[in-house]
Amino acid sequence: MKHYKHGSLDLCKKIRALKKKGILPPNTVDNIDLKLSPVENFIILNRITGSKRCVTPISPMDSTFVNISELDLIKLFWQDQALKEQLQKFAFHTVNVHRFEKITQDVVAMWLGYSKPGLLINSLLSDIGGYSAEERKKKRSFSRSARTMSLPEVMTHLSNISQATFDPKTYAANGYLLRGSIRTDGFRLQVLGFKLNELNCVKYRRLAPEKLPDRIASTLGGLDYYLTEIRNVVKSKEDVHRLWGDGVDPEKIKILGIDLGQAFVVGASAILPSQGGATAIPAKQRFFNLSVKQKAVYQPVFRHRSWLEHRKKKTLGGTLSVADLESSLPPVRGPEASIKDYVQHLKEKGAPLEQFYDNVVLKKHRWNAQKAKVEEYRLIANQLLSLVGGSLGSKRDPENKVVIGIGLGDFSSTMRLSSLHGTFQSYFVQKARSLGYIVVGVNEYYTSKKCPGCENFVGQVNIRRLYCSYCKTYFHRDVMGGHNIANVVQGHITKQQRPRYLQPVDAEGKYPWEDGRGGRRATVLSAQRVPSSPEATLSVKSTARGVKRKAPLNWSEGGQDQVKRQMENDPDQVKREAEE
């Protein structure tokens, strides 16, 4: 499917475009042959276009997960005499069979068909889901929340949520329900289940909007409703009262602004309400901030890689180590790459590699590294919520009014550096919304360029350190971005408007976002004016952070030259007009 969607279809479009330009003959093949495999189609179309794309083996050496249902488990267990007798005992007390020896595999399968899903798993493999309601109260984690449900209970449950009068706001079922299957890679055994408090998203789309819980602060409808920009969430004071309760004071709502990045996974700043009374002198707005380096979060991964490289250098009974064997494989990229030679060499000498990557010790070490990485995410998320008086261990207190704003800026790296900001964002949004926190998106325009105190441009000391010459203050770039994001959220909550110092200004000195023009993906105009060409602007910048776009095509050549000459004669003019 990946070859079909991202490979062959794109190549067909490219071939048609080349045919229109006359570069390729009119009778060139430009469609997908359904009789051939996706890989064969890709190779044929790729050769026609002369593209440099290539097919590379990406299958891992170690064993992948395999799903096994309880019916499949019966077939597996039937091959062992002790397990076979145990299955016959289970069915003998339920099925109307007078002789124990007449209980066949089909009879056991029939017994299982009338039993509650997960019964066989609880009886022979795992106790998760097999506890009573009273026993689950004493357990922790999945043993506390997982349970089984009989077939009549399942039918009643499905019937209730299928009714036209069903109101999802009153849906109170929670925990996990065993689905009667497992998955394993030969080392880990995972019990599969349904999460009851997240109903089917398709079912939710069929319901009237007024029946649905607010998906900004809920995961009941799934997570496909992701980060919505704050200006589309809070448009009036009624929206503030709808989301945070009637009679709420917008000044008393706690705000957490989060700027995600590559070198620093998180730069956050929290704005908390003042503690001054009605007659007392109002206290200054309190701020708390947090920054987390990617290097710190990656420590479990670094340690696992170091351990793996050390282990690869050891020989496997012969004269060559795993590292030597991998180095001897033919290249799969570059001008001398050959998939055929790679596969052939792997068949001849790949047995030691398969043995190495399928080892239980390696799988256990990799599993522990993955759990440590998730724990790092949990620690960061818990620290972020603690800034606004919450934690991952409990639901949000209804009296604790909180809104979390996350920057919508996107960026790419040309140095092939890995980044954790995307995976952590998904993790944190899901966790926060499941605990009752309202999470919104924020356009990052100018959030890393202007001081959140005096609202002037800041200077760059180094790649991570900024300095405001007006406030005489140093800032961490990501923390300052989080502070400005929090200011944007505060502006929308209190005045239903983004602060003007974080808005673009067009050539006429107006703010297009206040007029309803522009958006997250829309290009915005700078404050520079060109007298001889009113439509021309100095630069056009995407509101997504880190992405610069070319000038509009309607620029005249004379207008471009005039702007360039002005920049050469007076490069500080842009800064002066922006400050004015």
C-alpha positions as CSV (number, residue, x, y, z in Angstrom):
1,M,0.0,0.0,0.0
2,K,2.9,2.4,0.7
3,H,4.4,1.7,-2.7
4,Y,1.0,2.3,-4.3
5,K,0.0,5.5,-2.5
6,H,3.4,7.3,-2.2
7,G,5.2,5.7,-5.2
8,S,3.4,4.5,-8.2
9,L,0.6,7.1,-8.2
10,D,3.1,10.0,-8.0
11,L,5.1,8.5,-10.8
12,C,2.0,8.2,-13.0
13,K,1.3,11.9,-12.5
14,K,4.9,12.7,-13.3
15,I,4.8,10.6,-16.5
16,R,1.6,12.4,-17.6
17,A,3.1,15.8,-17.0
18,L,6.2,14.8,-19.0
19,K,4.0,13.7,-21.8
20,K,2.2,17.0,-21.9
21,K,5.6,18.8,-22.1
22,G,6.6,16.6,-25.0
23,I,9.6,15.1,-23.1
24,L,8.2,11.6,-23.3
25,P,6.4,10.0,-26.3
26,P,2.6,10.1,-26.3
27,N,2.3,6.2,-26.1
28,T,4.4,6.0,-22.9
29,V,2.7,3.8,-20.2
30,D,1.2,6.1,-17.5
31,N,-1.1,3.8,-15.6
32,I,-0.8,1.0,-13.0
33,D,-1.1,-2.6,-14.2
34,L,-3.4,-4.4,-11.8
35,K,-1.9,-7.8,-12.8
36,L,1.5,-6.8,-11.4
37,S,2.5,-6.4,-7.8
38,P,2.9,-2.9,-6.3
39,V,6.7,-3.3,-6.2
40,E,6.9,-4.3,-9.9
41,N,4.6,-1.4,-10.9
42,F,6.9,0.9,-9.0
43,I,10.1,-0.3,-10.6
44,I,8.6,-0.1,-14.1
45,L,7.2,3.4,-13.7
46,N,10.4,4.5,-11.9
47,R,12.6,3.5,-14.8
48,I,10.3,5.4,-17.3
49,T,10.6,8.7,-15.4
50,G,14.4,8.3,-14.7
51,S,13.7,9.0,-11.1
52,K,16.5,8.4,-8.5
53,R,14.1,6.7,-6.1
54,C,14.9,3.0,-5.3
55,V,13.4,0.1,-3.5
56,T,15.2,-0.7,-0.2
57,P,14.6,-3.8,2.1
58,I,13.4,-2.4,5.4
59,S,12.1,-5.6,7.0
60,P,13.7,-6.1,10.5
61,M,15.8,-9.1,11.3
62,D,14.0,-9.9,14.5
63,S,10.6,-11.6,14.6
64,T,7.5,-9.4,14.3
65,F,4.3,-9.6,16.3
66,V,1.7,-12.2,15.4
67,N,-2.0,-12.0,16.5
68,I,-3.5,-15.2,17.8
69,S,-7.2,-15.6,18.7
70,E,-8.6,-18.0,21.3
71,L,-9.7,-20.3,18.5
72,D,-6.1,-20.4,17.2
73,L,-4.9,-21.1,20.8
74,I,-7.1,-24.2,20.9
75,K,-5.4,-25.6,17.8
76,L,-2.0,-24.9,19.3
77,F,-2.8,-26.3,22.8
78,W,-4.4,-29.4,21.3
79,Q,-1.0,-30.6,20.2
80,D,0.1,-30.9,23.8
81,Q,-1.4,-33.8,25.8
82,A,-1.6,-32.0,29.2
83,L,-3.1,-28.8,27.7
84,K,-5.5,-31.0,25.6
85,E,-6.9,-32.6,28.7
86,Q,-7.2,-29.3,30.4
87,L,-9.3,-28.0,27.5
88,Q,-11.5,-31.1,27.6
89,K,-12.1,-30.5,31.3
90,F,-13.2,-27.0,30.6
91,A,-15.7,-28.1,28.0
92,F,-16.9,-31.3,29.8
93,H,-18.6,-29.3,32.6
94,T,-20.5,-27.1,30.1
95,V,-21.2,-29.1,26.9
96,N,-23.8,-31.9,27.1
97,V,-21.4,-34.7,26.4
98,H,-21.6,-37.9,28.6
99,R,-18.1,-39.3,27.8
100,F,-14.9,-37.4,28.4
101,E,-13.2,-39.1,25.4
102,K,-15.8,-37.8,23.0
103,I,-14.9,-34.2,23.5
104,T,-13.1,-33.3,20.3
105,Q,-11.4,-30.1,19.2
106,D,-14.7,-28.9,17.5
107,V,-16.6,-29.5,20.7
108,V,-14.1,-27.3,22.6
109,A,-14.4,-24.6,19.9
110,M,-18.2,-24.7,20.2
111,W,-17.9,-24.3,24.0
112,L,-15.6,-21.4,23.6
113,G,-18.1,-19.8,21.2
114,Y,-20.6,-19.5,24.0
115,S,-18.1,-18.4,26.6
116,K,-17.2,-14.8,27.4
117,P,-14.2,-13.5,25.4
118,G,-11.0,-13.8,27.3
119,L,-12.0,-16.8,29.4
120,L,-9.4,-19.1,27.8
121,I,-6.7,-16.5,28.1
122,N,-7.5,-16.0,31.8
123,S,-7.5,-19.7,32.4
124,L,-4.2,-20.6,30.9
125,L,-2.1,-17.5,30.0
126,S,-2.7,-14.4,32.1
127,D,-4.8,-13.2,35.0
128,I,-5.3,-9.7,33.6
129,G,-9.1,-9.2,33.2
130,G,-10.0,-12.3,35.3
131,Y,-10.6,-10.5,38.7
132,S,-13.9,-9.7,40.2
133,A,-15.0,-6.1,40.9
134,E,-13.9,-6.3,44.5
135,E,-10.5,-7.9,43.6
136,R,-9.8,-5.2,41.0
137,K,-10.0,-2.5,43.7
138,K,-6.9,-3.9,45.3
139,K,-4.9,-4.1,42.0
140,R,-3.0,-1.6,40.1
141,S,-2.5,-0.6,36.4
142,F,-4.2,-2.8,33.8
143,S,-5.0,-5.5,36.4
144,R,-7.3,-3.0,38.0
145,S,-9.0,-1.6,34.9
146,A,-9.3,-4.7,32.6
147,R,-12.2,-7.0,32.8
148,T,-14.3,-9.5,30.8
149,M,-17.9,-9.3,29.8
150,S,-20.3,-12.1,29.0
151,L,-21.9,-12.3,25.5
152,P,-25.4,-11.2,26.8
153,E,-23.7,-8.2,28.5
154,V,-21.8,-7.4,25.3
155,M,-25.1,-7.5,23.2
156,T,-26.8,-5.3,25.8
157,H,-24.0,-2.8,25.8
158,L,-23.9,-2.6,22.0
159,S,-27.7,-2.3,21.9
160,N,-27.7,0.7,24.3
161,I,-25.1,2.8,22.4
162,S,-26.9,2.0,19.1
163,Q,-30.2,3.5,20.2
164,A,-31.3,6.8,18.6
165,T,-31.9,8.2,22.1
166,F,-28.3,7.4,23.3
167,D,-26.6,10.4,24.9
168,P,-22.8,10.1,24.9
169,K,-22.6,12.7,27.7
170,T,-24.1,10.2,30.1
171,Y,-21.8,7.3,29.0
172,A,-19.9,6.3,32.1
173,A,-18.3,2.9,31.2
174,N,-14.5,2.9,31.6
175,G,-11.6,0.5,31.7
176,Y,-10.6,-2.2,29.2
177,L,-12.6,-5.1,27.9
178,L,-10.7,-8.2,26.8
179,R,-11.4,-9.0,23.1
180,G,-10.3,-12.7,23.2
181,S,-7.0,-12.5,21.4
182,I,-3.3,-12.0,22.1
183,R,-0.2,-10.9,20.2
184,T,3.3,-12.1,20.7
185,D,6.8,-11.9,19.1
186,G,8.1,-14.9,20.9
187,F,9.2,-12.8,23.9
188,R,6.4,-10.5,24.9
189,L,2.8,-11.6,25.3
190,Q,0.3,-8.8,25.0
191,V,-3.4,-9.2,25.9
192,L,-5.6,-7.2,23.5
193,G,-8.7,-5.4,24.6
194,F,-11.1,-2.5,23.9
195,K,-11.0,0.8,25.7
196,L,-14.5,1.4,26.8
197,N,-14.4,5.1,27.4
198,E,-13.3,5.9,23.8
199,L,-16.3,5.0,21.6
200,N,-16.0,4.4,18.0
201,C,-15.3,7.6,16.1
202,V,-17.5,6.6,13.3
203,K,-20.4,6.2,15.7
204,Y,-19.7,9.7,17.0
205,R,-19.8,11.3,13.6
206,R,-23.3,9.9,13.0
207,L,-24.7,11.7,16.1
208,A,-25.9,15.3,16.2
209,P,-23.3,17.8,17.4
210,E,-25.4,18.9,20.4
211,K,-25.3,15.3,21.7
212,L,-21.5,15.1,21.7
213,P,-19.2,16.0,24.6
214,D,-16.8,18.9,23.8
215,R,-13.9,17.2,22.1
216,I,-11.5,20.0,23.0
217,A,-11.4,18.6,26.6
218,S,-12.3,14.9,26.0
219,T,-11.0,11.8,24.3
220,L,-14.4,10.0,24.2
221,G,-14.7,10.6,20.5
222,G,-11.2,9.5,19.7
223,L,-8.1,11.6,19.0
224,D,-8.6,12.5,15.3
225,Y,-9.9,15.9,16.5
226,Y,-6.4,17.1,17.2
227,L,-5.1,20.6,17.9
228,T,-7.5,23.4,16.9
229,E,-6.2,26.9,16.8
230,I,-7.3,29.0,19.8
231,R,-8.9,31.7,17.5
232,N,-11.3,29.0,16.2
233,V,-12.1,27.8,19.7
234,V,-12.6,31.0,21.7
235,K,-14.5,33.5,19.5
236,S,-16.7,35.2,22.1
237,K,-17.2,35.4,25.9
238,E,-19.9,32.8,25.6
239,D,-17.3,30.3,24.4
240,V,-15.2,31.1,27.5
241,H,-18.2,30.4,29.8
242,R,-19.1,27.2,27.8
243,L,-15.7,25.7,28.1
244,W,-14.7,26.8,31.6
245,G,-18.1,27.2,33.3
246,D,-20.6,29.9,33.8
247,G,-19.5,32.9,35.8
248,V,-15.8,32.1,35.4
249,D,-13.4,35.0,35.6
250,P,-11.0,34.8,32.6
251,E,-8.3,36.4,34.7
252,K,-8.4,33.4,37.1
253,I,-7.8,30.8,34.4
254,K,-4.3,29.2,34.6
255,I,-2.5,29.2,31.2
256,L,0.3,26.9,30.1
257,G,2.1,27.7,26.9
258,I,4.3,25.0,25.3
259,D,6.8,25.5,22.5
260,L,8.1,22.2,21.1
261,G,11.4,21.9,19.3
262,Q,14.3,19.7,18.2
263,A,17.3,20.4,20.5
264,F,14.9,21.2,23.4
265,V,11.8,18.9,23.4
266,V,9.8,21.3,25.5
267,G,10.0,25.0,26.4
268,A,7.1,25.9,28.6
269,S,5.9,28.9,30.6
270,A,2.8,29.1,32.9
271,I,0.8,32.2,33.7
272,L,-0.9,31.9,37.0
273,P,-3.6,34.3,38.4
274,S,-2.4,36.9,41.0
275,Q,-3.0,36.2,44.7
276,G,-4.0,39.7,45.7
277,G,-7.4,40.3,47.3
278,A,-10.1,42.8,46.3
279,T,-8.8,45.5,48.6
280,A,-5.2,44.5,48.6
281,I,-2.6,45.8,46.1
282,P,-2.7,43.3,43.2
283,A,0.3,41.0,43.1
284,K,2.4,40.8,39.9
285,Q,1.5,38.1,37.4
286,R,3.4,35.0,38.4
287,F,5.3,33.0,35.8
288,F,6.9,29.6,36.0
289,N,8.9,28.0,33.2
290,L,10.4,24.6,32.2
291,S,12.8,23.5,29.5
292,V,13.8,19.9,28.7
293,K,16.8,19.0,26.5
294,Q,16.3,16.2,23.9
295,K,19.7,14.8,25.0
296,A,18.3,14.2,28.5
297,V,15.2,12.4,27.1
298,Y,17.3,10.3,24.8
299,Q,19.5,8.8,27.5
300,P,17.7,5.4,27.5
301,V,18.1,5.2,23.7
302,F,21.8,6.2,23.9
303,R,22.5,3.6,26.5
304,H,20.7,0.9,24.5
305,R,22.6,1.8,21.3
306,S,26.0,1.8,23.2
307,W,25.1,-1.7,24.7
308,L,24.1,-2.9,21.2
309,E,27.2,-1.7,19.4
310,H,29.4,-3.3,22.1
311,R,27.5,-6.6,21.7
312,K,27.8,-6.5,17.9
313,K,31.6,-6.4,18.2
314,K,31.6,-9.9,19.8
315,T,32.1,-12.9,17.5
316,L,29.4,-15.5,17.1
317,G,31.3,-18.7,17.3
318,G,33.3,-18.0,14.2
319,T,35.8,-15.4,13.2
320,L,33.4,-12.6,12.2
321,S,31.4,-10.5,14.5
322,V,27.9,-9.2,13.8
323,A,29.3,-5.8,13.0
324,D,31.7,-7.4,10.4
325,L,28.8,-9.4,8.9
326,E,26.6,-6.3,8.5
327,S,29.5,-4.4,6.9
328,S,30.1,-7.2,4.4
329,L,26.5,-7.0,3.0
330,P,26.2,-5.3,-0.4
331,P,25.1,-1.7,-0.4
332,V,21.4,-1.0,-0.8
333,R,21.9,2.7,-1.6
334,G,24.1,4.6,-4.0
335,P,25.3,4.0,-7.5
336,E,26.5,0.4,-6.8
337,A,23.4,-0.7,-4.9
338,S,21.9,-4.1,-5.9
339,I,18.9,-5.5,-4.1
340,K,19.4,-8.8,-5.8
341,D,22.9,-9.2,-4.5
342,Y,21.8,-8.0,-1.0
343,V,19.1,-10.6,-0.8
344,Q,21.3,-13.4,-2.1
345,H,24.1,-12.5,0.3
346,L,21.6,-12.4,3.1
347,K,20.3,-15.9,2.3
348,E,23.8,-17.3,2.3
349,K,25.3,-15.6,5.3
350,G,22.3,-14.1,7.2
351,A,21.6,-17.0,9.6
352,P,24.0,-15.6,12.3
353,L,22.3,-12.2,12.0
354,E,18.8,-13.6,12.4
355,Q,20.0,-15.5,15.4
356,F,21.5,-12.4,16.9
357,Y,18.4,-10.1,16.4
358,D,16.0,-12.9,17.4
359,N,17.8,-13.3,20.8
360,V,15.7,-13.1,24.0
361,V,18.4,-11.0,25.7
362,L,18.3,-8.4,23.0
363,K,14.5,-8.2,22.9
364,K,14.4,-7.8,26.7
365,H,17.0,-5.0,26.6
366,R,15.2,-3.2,23.8
367,W,11.9,-3.5,25.7
368,N,13.4,-2.0,28.8
369,A,14.9,0.8,26.8
370,Q,11.4,1.5,25.3
371,K,9.8,1.5,28.8
372,A,12.5,3.9,30.0
373,K,11.8,6.3,27.1
374,V,8.1,6.2,27.9
375,E,8.9,6.9,31.5
376,E,10.9,10.0,30.4
377,Y,7.8,11.2,28.6
378,R,5.7,10.6,31.6
379,L,8.1,12.6,33.8
380,I,8.0,15.6,31.4
381,A,4.2,15.5,31.1
382,N,3.8,15.3,34.9
383,Q,6.1,18.3,35.4
384,L,4.2,20.3,32.8
385,L,0.9,19.6,34.5
386,S,2.4,20.4,38.0
387,L,3.1,24.0,36.7
388,V,-0.7,24.5,36.7
389,G,-1.5,22.5,39.8
390,G,-2.2,19.1,38.3
391,S,-0.5,15.7,37.8
392,L,-0.8,12.6,35.7
393,G,-2.1,10.6,38.7
394,S,-5.5,12.3,39.0
395,K,-8.2,14.0,37.0
396,R,-8.3,17.8,36.9
397,D,-10.0,19.4,39.8
398,P,-13.2,21.1,38.5
399,E,-12.2,24.2,40.5
400,N,-8.8,24.3,38.8
401,K,-9.5,26.2,35.5
402,V,-6.7,25.5,33.1
403,V,-6.0,25.9,29.4
404,I,-2.9,24.5,27.6
405,G,-1.7,26.1,24.4
406,I,0.8,24.3,22.1
407,G,2.6,25.9,19.3
408,L,1.6,24.8,15.8
409,G,4.9,25.5,14.2
410,D,6.4,22.8,12.0
411,F,9.9,22.4,10.9
412,S,12.2,19.9,9.1
413,S,15.9,19.2,9.5
414,T,18.3,19.0,6.6
415,M,20.9,17.2,8.7
416,R,18.8,14.1,9.3
417,L,18.5,14.8,13.0
418,S,15.8,12.9,14.8
419,S,13.3,14.9,16.8
420,L,11.0,13.9,19.6
421,H,8.6,16.9,19.5
422,G,6.0,15.1,17.3
423,T,5.8,11.9,19.4
424,F,5.8,13.8,22.7
425,Q,3.1,16.2,21.4
426,S,0.8,13.2,20.6
427,Y,1.6,11.6,23.9
428,F,0.9,14.8,25.9
429,V,-2.3,15.9,24.1
430,Q,-3.8,12.4,24.7
431,K,-2.8,12.3,28.4
432,A,-3.9,15.9,29.1
433,R,-7.3,15.6,27.4
434,S,-8.0,12.3,29.1
435,L,-7.5,14.0,32.4
436,G,-10.0,16.8,31.6
437,Y,-7.6,19.6,30.4
438,I,-8.5,21.9,27.5
439,V,-5.6,21.7,24.9
440,V,-5.6,24.1,22.0
441,G,-3.2,25.1,19.2
442,V,-1.5,28.5,18.8
443,N,0.0,30.1,15.7
444,E,3.7,30.7,16.4
445,Y,4.1,34.0,14.5
446,Y,6.8,36.1,16.1
447,T,6.6,34.1,19.4
448,S,10.4,33.5,19.2
449,K,11.2,37.1,18.0
450,K,9.6,39.5,20.5
451,C,10.0,40.1,24.2
452,P,6.9,39.0,26.1
453,G,7.4,41.9,28.6
454,C,8.1,45.0,26.6
455,E,6.8,43.6,23.3
456,N,10.0,44.7,21.3
457,F,12.2,42.6,19.1
458,V,15.0,40.7,20.9
459,G,18.6,40.1,19.8
460,Q,20.2,36.8,19.4
461,V,23.2,36.0,21.6
462,N,23.6,32.5,20.3
463,I,21.3,29.9,18.8
464,R,19.4,29.3,22.1
465,R,20.0,32.5,24.0
466,L,18.1,35.8,23.3
467,Y,18.6,39.3,24.9
468,C,16.1,42.1,25.2
469,S,18.0,45.5,25.2
470,Y,14.9,47.3,26.5
471,C,14.3,45.0,29.5
472,K,18.0,44.1,30.0
473,T,16.9,40.5,30.2
474,Y,18.2,37.2,28.8
475,F,15.8,34.6,27.6
476,H,15.9,30.9,26.6
477,R,14.5,30.9,23.1
478,D,12.0,28.0,23.7
479,V,10.9,29.3,27.1
480,M,10.3,32.8,25.6
481,G,8.3,31.1,22.8
482,G,6.2,29.3,25.5
483,H,5.7,32.6,27.3
484,N,4.5,34.3,24.2
485,I,2.2,31.4,23.4
486,A,0.7,31.7,26.8
487,N,0.2,35.5,26.2
488,V,-1.7,34.6,22.9
489,V,-4.0,32.2,24.8
490,Q,-4.5,34.9,27.5
491,G,-5.4,37.5,24.9
492,H,-8.0,35.3,23.3
493,I,-9.6,34.3,26.6
494,T,-9.7,37.8,28.1
495,K,-10.3,39.9,24.9
496,Q,-11.0,37.3,22.2
497,Q,-8.1,38.8,20.3
498,R,-4.5,38.0,19.7
499,P,-2.0,40.5,21.2
500,R,-1.1,43.0,18.5
501,Y,2.6,42.7,19.0
502,L,2.3,39.1,17.9
503,Q,0.2,39.9,14.8
504,P,1.4,40.7,11.2
505,V,1.0,44.1,9.8
506,D,0.2,44.7,6.1
507,A,1.5,47.4,3.8
508,E,-1.3,49.8,4.9
509,G,-0.4,49.4,8.6
510,K,-3.5,47.3,9.4
511,Y,-3.8,44.0,11.2
512,P,-5.3,41.5,8.8
513,W,-5.9,38.8,11.4
514,E,-8.3,41.2,13.3
515,D,-10.3,41.6,10.0
516,G,-10.6,37.9,9.7
517,R,-8.0,37.6,7.0
518,G,-5.1,35.2,7.1
519,G,-4.6,32.0,9.0
520,R,-2.2,29.4,10.0
521,R,-1.2,28.4,6.5
522,A,-1.8,31.8,4.9
523,T,1.1,34.0,4.0
524,V,1.4,37.3,5.8
525,L,2.8,40.6,4.8
526,S,5.5,42.6,6.6
527,A,5.4,46.2,7.7
528,Q,7.8,47.4,5.0
529,R,6.2,49.9,2.5
530,V,7.4,50.5,-1.0
531,P,6.1,53.9,-2.3
532,S,6.4,53.1,-6.0
533,S,4.8,49.7,-5.8
534,P,2.0,49.6,-3.1
535,E,1.2,46.0,-3.8
536,A,4.8,44.9,-3.3
537,T,6.2,43.8,0.1
538,L,9.6,43.3,1.4
539,S,9.2,39.6,2.4
540,V,6.5,37.0,2.6
541,K,6.9,34.6,5.5
542,S,4.9,31.5,6.3
543,T,3.3,31.5,9.7
544,A,4.7,28.0,10.3
545,R,7.9,28.4,12.1
546,G,11.1,27.5,10.2
547,V,9.5,27.6,6.7
548,K,10.4,30.5,4.4
549,R,8.6,31.0,1.1
550,K,9.3,32.9,-2.0
551,A,7.8,36.2,-2.9
552,P,4.4,36.3,-4.7
553,L,4.5,35.7,-8.5
554,N,2.7,39.1,-9.1
555,W,5.8,41.0,-8.2
556,S,7.2,43.0,-11.0
557,E,10.9,42.9,-11.7
558,G,11.2,46.6,-11.1
559,G,9.5,46.3,-7.7
560,Q,12.0,43.5,-6.6
561,D,15.0,45.6,-7.7
562,Q,13.7,48.6,-5.8
563,V,13.2,46.7,-2.6
564,K,16.7,45.2,-2.9
565,R,18.2,48.6,-3.4
566,Q,16.4,50.0,-0.3
567,M,17.6,47.0,1.8
568,E,21.2,47.7,0.7
569,N,21.0,51.4,1.4
570,D,19.1,51.2,4.8
571,P,19.0,47.6,6.2
572,D,17.7,48.9,9.6
573,Q,14.6,50.4,8.2
574,V,12.5,47.3,8.7
575,K,13.4,47.1,12.3
576,R,12.6,50.8,12.9
577,E,9.2,50.6,11.3
578,A,8.3,47.4,13.1
579,E,9.3,49.0,16.4
580,E,7.2,52.1,15.6
